[in-house]
Amino acid sequence: MLLDISGPAIHRMAEEHLDWANLDAIWVSHFHLDHIGGLAPFLFGTKHAPQTRERRKPLTIFGPRGTEKLLRRFDEAGDYKLFTQPFPLEVRELAPRTEFEVFDSLRAETFSTPHTSESLALRLTDGNGTSLVYTSDTGFTEALAGFARAADLFLMECSFFRSKPVRTHLELEDAMKLARLSGARRVMLAHLYPEWDGLDIADEARRFWDGEVIEARDGLRLDIAG
């Protein structure tokens, strides 16, 4: 399952030798281009790539209400016929606080976040009870900590180091407060703006929380249950 799909995501999956041609599902958290901008190009690729020519396994795109309408606008702009694939393609639109099955042994739940009107966080839980919570872009709300209660990995955006100029993103102190309140086992910080360059995220985070904080970076492999 792919969590959000930016423009470079297609090339990065190939560079990391990930099995992009056999994805079961794609999650779209909201409609900003750095989170959905690669979806139409990805489907254009799967329509024509030799790696997917014999694929028959369905692909499901999960996202907020309006996902299919937006994708069809991309499609119609160039008459790409993105919905005509070698395999079954389904778009499932979800409201906040919806529980659903991604595929066998992987359950999910959505949660509305204060970023855009459609923004959703996602909680994934496998058959062993291991859980990951992905905030995507969000402003601060203590309710998000409740949604992430006792997660094995709490994957949060942390756009700003401090003195954030907007309410619709997190800064470090916000993220660490959510970490403390949630009781998450580990935290990963992503969506890091350039002001983070040169700073040691783990060291800075210890000023607010004594748990394990991981900096998201390209190519990182992580055992969520480990």
C-alpha positions, 0 to 999 in steps of 0.5 A: 500500500502506498500512502500518498503519491507525489509526482516523484513517487513513481520514479522513487519506487523504481529507484528503490526497486519496490514492486510498484507494478503490484501495488494493492492499494493507494491512499490519498489523504488530500488534494494538494499536489505534493500528495496526489500529483503523481496519481494520474501519471502513475495510472498512465504508466500502468496503462502502458508499461510492460510490467503491468500488461499481464496484471489482473489483480485489482488496484484500489485507490482510497481517498476522501470524497471528491477523489474520483471527480478530481482524477476524472478531471485529470483524465478528461484534460488529455483524454488519457482513458486512465480508468481503462487499465489491464486490471480492475481499478476501483476508487473508494471515497471515505468519510471521516471515522470510516472503518474499512478493510484494505485487503486481507489482514489489514484494517483501516480507519480514517480521521478528519484533520485540520489542514484542508476540508477533505484531509484525512489521517489514517490508522492501519492495523494488521492481523497481529494488532501492529498499528501505524498512524499516518497524519499526512498534513495536519494542524494541531488538535489533541483529538489526533492523539486519541486517534493514534493511541498506543500506535506502534508507529506514529508517522507525523508531518512536522513541517516547521521547527518552531514559530510556524506561520500557519495553523494548518501544519505542525511544528516540533513542539506540537508533534511532541505533544501529540507523541506524549498524549498518544502513548505511541511506541515510536514516532517518525517525523516527515514533510520536513521543510528546509528550515530543518536542514542541518538540525538533528531532529532526534536531539531537538525532539528530546527537549519535549519527549523522551521517546524514540523519534525517527527522521523520515528519509528516502530509502529508509526501511523500517520494521513497524513491529520491531 
